Amino acid sequence: ELEAEFDCLEMILSLWDTYPDSFFEIIGILENAKDPFSAISLLRENRTLPPQEMFLIAHLCFTVNRLRQAMMVEQGGEGGQGIKWPQKVIPPQLKDLESHVLPGSKGQPTFYVSDAYSEDLAAVRKERREKEKALREEMSEEAEKVEKVLGKRPGLKEEIAVRNTEYQLVEKARLMPELAETRETLTHVHFRLKPTQDAIRLEREISKLKRKERQLEEQVLQDLSLKVRQYLPEIQEAVRAIGDLDFLIAKGEVARSMGAVRPQIVGPCFSENGQGGRPQLPLVLEDAFHPEVKEEVEARGGTYQPISIEIDSTVSVITGPNMGGKTVALQTIGLCVAMVQWGLMAPCKGITMGLYDFIHFQSQEEEVPGLSSFAAEMVNLKEPLSRMDERGLILLDEIGRGTNPAQGLALYAAILQYYLENDVTCSHLIATTHYHGLADMLGVPHWQVKGVRPDSEKMKEAQINGENGLDWLYRHMDYALQKVGPDTPTPHDALLIARVLGINREIIEKAEGFLRGDEPDGEVKL
């Protein structure tokens, strides 16, 4: 299923390169599409669709028509020049449904219970309009009489105001049978037209016609909902196809924006006798990068360095200095794997992997309210330890750094050893640490951040100061990973990093003395 999704995604990317104008139009259509979920829910419940929900169905028909035109689906018949799309993203024709929800329409996404739906409704509306016209004419005659006397013409439902200082005009208004006094304020006396007997009769008849009109409209909506419900499978199929198309294009945009690639997904191996054996599923990343970190590095003028790594053991260890990129390496590995399992292209030049049941990333930045950093680490570790029967990618970032160094190292080693001894699902646990000897203790693969480039130490100290130390460090730190053996010497990037960031030279020299085995004051020896 995942491979089929990548097949579709590759096809979308290929079509995008070939038909960029069509994709520009399709994206615009999708941006303006409306979600008919509420209307579909009512149809499933055998309920009548109100006008606003019927509009969503009408808009769906409109969207499908525009999409099929932009996708050139209609041209794809025998001898046609249509685009060959993944079948699952082609929405079905909804012409028959459109004839019900948009009778006589030219394809515009509107809905109104028009006269075209019912002859009875059309007749009632016509009669209502005629009586409303008669009412306006009747009351217009009354308004003209008032205007001749007062010089003011009241509206059908509006008041006129006469200043209460104009005593004669007020009295005239009060004596007119066409007017009724409504209220008096400090400055004005207000009047309105008094309906005639014919007007009262017309208003009653109009009110009855409006009730009849609402009943007929409701009947139209009920009948129309029954017809629309017959097309529910096609409606749902169209929504699914549009959703798949939108999702694939969104995933395609992500892949295009970062130059992501399709993964090679491998399954479990088998023993020589053909019986299922312990699966050996490697995790191989070539030139993988973290898009957000890459963008940040390049924004400040730096050059981002991707990582390459091959994990073929249950446990692997990554070491390196602070600011050396260990955490980013874990994040990059986890991100690439997660994106693949979500059906996304991975941000790298190449990735080979088996599928995992879960991914657990435990960062040194995580906090649990009310707990120390070490206690929080122990709480978070319970989750992957409880899932030993599932294949997991477990990414641990410097576990035990918040406690006694000796005990922290012992606990970290014990956790990794436990996985080595109890893993039966070919999980991959990748652990970062400052403990250079941890991998050797366990006999597991050891990957090391290359760190500050060797030739960088030869740079004159005049080029290094507190003001630009971070920038200098970003330019000269090599974040690439290299696989090392037990005889590889421990790097001493910490002192150079401290010097780059402006720590006093005397302190740096004392630290170098400790490393050489000097005994200042006869008290300290490293």
WOZI-V802338 format. One record per helix or strand of 3 or more residues. SS is the DSSP state (hx for helix, st for strand). FROM is the first residue (numbers start at 0). LEN is the number of residues. If there is no record, write none. Layout:
((SS & FROM & LEN) (SS & FROM & LEN))
//
This chain:
((hx & 1 & 17) (hx & 19 & 12) (hx & 36 & 8) (hx & 50 & 20) (hx & 72 & 3) (hx & 86 & 3) (hx & 94 & 7) (hx & 114 & 3) (hx & 118 & 32) (st & 158 & 5) (hx & 166 & 9) (st & 178 & 6) (st & 187 & 6) (hx & 196 & 33) (hx & 231 & 27) (st & 282 & 6) (hx & 290 & 9) (st & 306 & 5) (st & 314 & 5) (hx & 325 & 16) (st & 349 & 4) (st & 357 & 5) (hx & 372 & 13) (st & 391 & 6) (hx & 404 & 18) (st & 427 & 6) (hx & 437 & 5) (st & 444 & 8) (hx & 453 & 5) (hx & 460 & 3) (hx & 468 & 8) (st & 476 & 8) (hx & 492 & 8) (hx & 504 & 12) (hx & 519 & 3))
//
